[in-house]
Amino acid sequence: MVLVVALLCVIGFFTLFPLYYIVMASFKSSADLFRNGLDLGINPAVMSLDNYKLLFEDQNNIYLYWYRNSILICVLFTIFSVFLSALVGYGLGAYEFRGRNLLFVLVLIVMMVPLEILMLPLYKLIVDLKIINTYAGVILPFVVSPMAIFFFRQYVSGISKDFMDAGRIDGCTEFGIFFRIMMPLMKPAFGAMVILLAMQNWNSLIWPLIVLRTSDMFTLPIGLASMLTPYGNNYDKLISGSVLAIFPIVLVFLFNQRAFISGLTSGGVKG
């Protein structure tokens, strides 16, 4: 037991070390970072909030636009993706019908297809739909997640069908069974998928970079990456902006951590 605790402490240290360093670096000027290199000490003489002030002193408030765009896209994507993926996963896991296994195999195949293969046809599609440089162009192509469908399907397969039969006996419709009976039982799965899908969307770079054209529509990953240019690197804003970008996804995890752990540990258990 002592060895396990010690091992977990070591893993936790190496996991939190980059976070500690970037937080400390966000209070130092880029000149000090280049001069002293990797300095983990706390020196109040060279630490200040100037880097954070620089983020909000821009006349166009561009960082606030990036933050707003990321939050709106992440919230909309997570809500629709979790709900729609849950419906599909529930249908595949709870009902017996012809072609169910084939559909599930197709979901697994889609999970294996790299994003790079889908970029060109998806880009042509959103151009034809005239949703370039919009939230819809970022959200719609990936709103139904094969990973989430697989997870919900496995979770629902482990729930007794007696709950559904009891609902039918009481006169509940199929949609009523899903919303009133199954959704409360699937709460741990919802909690786990909210965290995973929100984190996936929040960190997404390649697809939003293809779809979004103007700087006021950029998300945080694109905006922060744009600070690194051949003509100069604005590390002052980059590091402090990266620190502030961590908080939303941390809050999502803190509010859903119990459901997340419960969902991951029981999602693949049947019976």
N, C-alpha and C positions, 0 to 999 in steps of 0.2 A: 504493500500500500504506500509506503514511504517513497519507494522508487517511482511509482506511478505519479504521485504528487510532484516529486522532483522533476520528472520528465515533462509533465504538463507546465510546470513553472518555466522551464527552459524554453519550451515551445512558445509559451505566452510572451516571454521576454523578446524572442526573435520576431514575433508577430507584431508586438507593440513598438519595437525599436524604430522602424521607419516613421511611424506616426509621431513618436516623441521628437525625432530629429526634425521633421518638417514643421512641427509646431514651434520648436525653438528657433528654427531658421526663419520663420515668418516674422519674428520680432527683430531681425537683424537686416542691415542694408546689404545689397548685393556686393558692394565693395568689401565689406567685412567678411562675407562668406568666401569670396575669392582669396582674400588675404590670409585668413586663418584656416580655411578648409573645414573639415569635419570637426566641429567643436561642440561637444555635448554639454559643456558647462553652462551655468546660468550666470551671466555677467550683466547686471543691471545697467552698467555704464554704457553698453553698446546696444541695449535692447530698447525698443520703442514701438509705438503703434503707428508709426509713419507709413508702413507698408499697407496697412488696412485703410488709412486715410486716403492714400493714393487711389484705391479702388473706387471710392465714392466722390472724388474730386473732379472726375471727368464730367465735362459740361453735358455730354450726351447721356450720361448714366448708363453706358453700354453694359457694364457688368451686371447692373440690376435687370436689364433686358435679358441677358443670358440666363440669369438666375430664374426669372419669371418663366421664360420659355422652357427651361429644364423641368421646373416644378409642374407646369401645366401639362406638358407632354407626358411626364412620368405618371402623374395622377390619372389622366385620361387613359393612357395605355394600360396601366395596371388594373383599373376598374373593369374596362371592357375585356381585356385579355383574360383576367381571372374568371369573370362571369361566363364568357363564351367558351373558354377551354373547359370549365367545369361542366357545362351543359354537354359538350361532346364527350368528355371523359365519363360522365354519368351515364350517357346513353350506351357507350361501349361496355361499361362495366356492369350495368344493372339489368339490361334487357338481352334476351336471346332472340336473334333474328338472322335471316340468311345474309351472308356476306359480312357478318360482324368481324370475323377473324381477318378477312381480307382488308377491311378498312383499318384494322389495328396494325396490320403489316405495312400498309401504306403510310400510316403515321410514323412508324419506326423508320421507314425508308426516307421520309422527309427530314427526320432528325439527323440523318447521316449526310444530307446534301449540304456542302459548304455554301456559305453566303456568297462567295465570289462567283459561283455558277449562276446564282439567281439575280445578281445585280443588274445585268443588261436587260433581261425581259421585264423585271420589276420597274426599272427606270423607264422603259418604253411605255409600260402600262400607266404609270402615274403622269407621264407626259400627255398621253392620250386622254386621261381623265382631267387634265389641267389642274392638278393639285401640287405642282412644283412650288417649292418655297412656302408650304403651308404645314400646319400641324397634322392635317389629315394625311399628307404625303409621307410623313415620318411614321405615323401610327398604323394606318390601315394594312400595309403589306404584311405585318408581323403580329397583328392583333390576336390571332388564334395561334397559340404556341404549341407545337408538337410535344415539347418537353412537359408542359403543364397538362396536356391531354393524357399523356402516358402516366403521369403521377396521379391524376384524379381517377383514371381508370383503375389503376392498381389499388388505390385507397377504397374506392367504391366496391371493388371485388371482395374486399375483406369485411364489408358490412353485411350483416344478415338480411336476407330478403324478406324475413318475417315482418320487418317494419313496413315494407311496401305493401305486403298482403294485408296487414292490419289497417293500413290507410284505405285500401280499396274496399275492404269490408265496411268501413265507416262512411263510405261514399265520397271519398276524396278523389279528385281528378289526378291525372298523371303529373300535371304541372303543380298541383297542390301538394302532392307527395314530395316532389322535389323541393319546393320552397318551404314547406311547413315541417317536413320530417327529415329529409335527407340533408338539407343544407346545415341545420344545427349539428347533425352528426359529422358533417364534413368540415367543421370549423377548424380543426388542426391543419387539415390540408389547405384550406383557404389561407390560414396564417403563414404557412410555409411558402406558398406560391406568391403571396403578396410581397414577401421579402425578396425572393429570388428574382421575380419578374421586375420589381421596382429597381433592384440593384442592376439587373441586366440593362434595362432601359436608361437608367441614370448614367451609366458608364458608356453607353453606345456612342461610337464615333464615326465609323465608316459610312453607315447609311444616312444619318442626318447630314454628314458632310456632303454627300451626293445630292441630297434633296434640297437643302437650305442654301439660298444664294446670297441674301443680304445679311450684313453684320447684325442688324437688329433682330434677326430671326434665329441667330446662332444659339445652340445650347452651350452649356458650360464646357464640356470637353472640347468642342470646336473652338469656342472663344479663347479658352486658356491655351490651346495649341497654337492659335494665331499670334500669340505673344512671342513665339519663337520664330524669328525671321532671319534671312541672310544679312539684314542690315543692323541687327542688334537684338539682344534678348532681354526682355523686361522681367528679370527674375524677381524684382520687388513685388510686382503685381501678381506674377505667376504663382509664387509660393503662398502668399497670403490668400489669393483667390482659391487655390487648391484646398487650403485648410477650411475655409468657409464652405466649400463644396462637399465636405465630408459630413456635415451635421445632418442634413435631411435624411440620408440613408441610415445613419446611426439611430436617429429618432424612430424611423420605421422599424428597425430591428428591436429597439428597446420596448416598443409597444406591442410587438408580436412575438417576442422571444419564446414565451411559453408555448404558444401555438406552433411556432416554428420547430421547436425541439420535439414536441409531441407528434407533429405531422411527419417529421422525418423518421422517427423511431417506430411509428405504427403504420405508415403508409403502405408498406409491403407485406404486412402480416395478415394472413387470412384466418378466418374462423372466429 
